[in-house]
Amino acid sequence: MEQPNSKTILLVEDNPNDEELTLLAFQRNNITNPVVVAHDGVEALDYIFARGQYESRNAADVPQIIILDLKLPKVDGLEVLKAIRGDDRIRHVPVVVLTSSTEDRDIVEAYNLGTNAYVRKPVDFIQFTEAVKQLGLFWLLLNECPVCCRK
């Protein structure tokens, strides 16, 4: 579970296999940040905006990074991204789309809505692990967040 003032990762992923692979890739690459998993777009928005089951969460503790699948139930990933970029409190939080979608329109729309990166999920486990490692190293260690997002 999330700890106050930690560099929390919000993973928004509805596929249990992809969730497990991502968490395993974090573990294998010594990415030990707390990870909160949302399984659909509504749950992601509830977490981000501290409502519903997350209403007791301190909304000021924003994730360090949001890893967002696009093809989600209830509210799709592009709508989640639009809500994030539309809120001054969290608009600068890095959002990395990690998806199996190969649709050019999804790539264009994700960038139009302000994603920081668009990564297709590799099918091969070793490549998937390496992709997650690179995402973690860059966005958690190397990237400088704006002052409004620092913990």
VOGU-3710 file (C-alpha; in Angstrom, 3 decimals, decimal comma):
1> meqpnsktil> 0,000/0,000/0,000  1,026/3,607/-0,496  3,157/5,338/2,089  2,988/9,111/2,574  5,623/11,090/0,657  6,873/8,011/-1,189  7,546/7,780/-4,892  4,439/5,751/-5,585  3,789/4,170/-8,956  0,165/4,032/-10,090
11> lvednpndee> -0,239/1,097/-12,454  -3,535/1,162/-14,342  -3,921/-2,298/-15,859  -6,988/-4,503/-16,293  -5,205/-7,619/-17,555  -4,132/-9,772/-14,580  -1,305/-11,371/-16,594  0,124/-8,001/-17,643  -0,240/-6,725/-14,082  1,685/-9,726/-12,773
21> ltllafqrnn> 4,385/-9,364/-15,446  4,808/-5,658/-14,676  5,087/-6,229/-10,930  7,521/-9,101/-11,520  9,592/-6,893/-13,837  9,722/-4,191/-11,133  10,834/-6,795/-8,591  13,493/-8,328/-10,868  14,913/-4,882/-11,569  14,979/-3,782/-7,911
31> itnpvvvahd> 12,314/-1,124/-8,411  10,973/-1,167/-4,882  8,684/1,847/-4,963  5,185/1,256/-3,628  2,842/0,268/-6,450  -0,892/0,899/-6,404  -2,815/-1,037/-9,032  -6,087/0,225/-10,482  -7,950/-2,316/-12,592  -10,157/0,037/-14,591
41> gvealdyifa> -10,444/3,695/-15,488  -12,940/4,513/-12,736  -10,693/3,010/-10,064  -7,725/4,963/-11,452  -9,651/8,241/-11,316  -10,931/7,435/-7,827  -7,361/6,879/-6,659  -5,994/9,987/-8,363  -8,757/12,259/-7,073  -9,097/10,558/-3,639
51> rgqyesrnaa> -12,727/9,564/-3,954  -14,784/6,379/-3,646  -12,765/3,612/-1,974  -9,786/6,008/-1,828  -11,575/8,959/-0,200  -9,470/8,635/2,964  -6,256/8,919/0,932  -4,404/12,226/1,052  -5,006/13,677/-2,411  -1,871/15,809/-2,046
61> dvpqiiildl> 0,248/12,636/-2,255  0,318/12,328/-6,034  1,967/9,365/-7,757  5,513/9,846/-9,012  4,473/8,195/-12,265  1,296/6,771/-13,758  1,655/3,765/-16,050  -1,554/3,645/-18,027  -3,067/1,006/-20,256  -5,449/2,372/-22,894
71> klpkvdglev> -7,959/-0,427/-23,330  -9,676/-0,315/-19,934  -13,195/-1,176/-18,787  -15,619/1,496/-17,526  -13,489/4,503/-18,547  -10,779/4,060/-21,183  -7,189/5,165/-20,751  -7,506/8,183/-23,033  -10,329/9,552/-20,851  -8,200/8,964/-17,754
81> lkairgddri> -5,330/10,830/-19,410  -7,665/13,690/-20,359  -8,846/13,983/-16,727  -5,260/13,985/-15,441  -4,127/16,690/-17,852  -7,239/18,728/-17,078  -6,460/19,041/-13,367  -3,907/21,674/-12,315  -2,900/19,684/-9,219  -1,701/16,630/-11,162
91> rhvpvvvlts> -1,305/17,759/-14,773  2,502/17,533/-14,574  2,677/13,997/-13,187  4,427/11,833/-15,805  2,040/9,482/-17,575  3,475/6,625/-19,610  1,054/4,736/-21,804  1,995/1,044/-21,710  -0,388/-0,749/-24,010  -0,785/-3,496/-26,546
101> stedrdivea> -2,587/-1,122/-28,914  -0,901/-0,712/-32,263  -3,460/1,776/-33,561  -1,831/4,919/-34,949  -4,847/6,951/-33,846  -4,267/5,836/-30,216  -0,650/7,010/-30,389  -1,616/10,362/-31,890  -4,480/10,904/-29,444  -2,359/9,931/-26,425
111> ynlgtnayvr> 0,274/12,493/-27,400  -2,404/15,095/-28,186  -3,730/14,583/-24,660  -0,274/14,974/-23,133  1,221/11,551/-22,494  4,925/11,676/-21,720  5,660/8,415/-23,523  3,878/5,706/-25,481  5,289/2,187/-25,158  3,886/-0,895/-26,823
121> kpvdfiqfte> 3,932/-3,913/-24,551  6,487/-6,366/-25,868  5,120/-9,895/-26,203  8,400/-11,524/-25,155  8,905/-11,668/-21,369  12,586/-10,662/-21,495  11,807/-7,661/-23,693  8,846/-6,768/-21,472  11,052/-6,895/-18,372  13,664/-4,712/-20,056
131> avkqlglfwl> 11,030/-2,175/-21,137  9,663/-1,907/-17,589  13,210/-1,611/-16,233  13,987/1,273/-18,582  10,703/3,002/-17,718  11,414/2,688/-14,013  15,010/3,842/-14,226  14,205/6,863/-16,340  10,957/8,093/-14,768  11,810/7,301/-11,148
141> llnecpvccr> 15,544/8,048/-11,028  16,623/10,281/-13,897  13,600/12,419/-14,732  13,288/15,735/-12,882  9,701/16,473/-11,922  8,371/20,014/-11,585  8,324/21,423/-8,069  4,541/20,944/-7,875  4,951/17,153/-8,147  7,917/16,609/-5,823
151> k> 7,383/14,907/-2,507
//
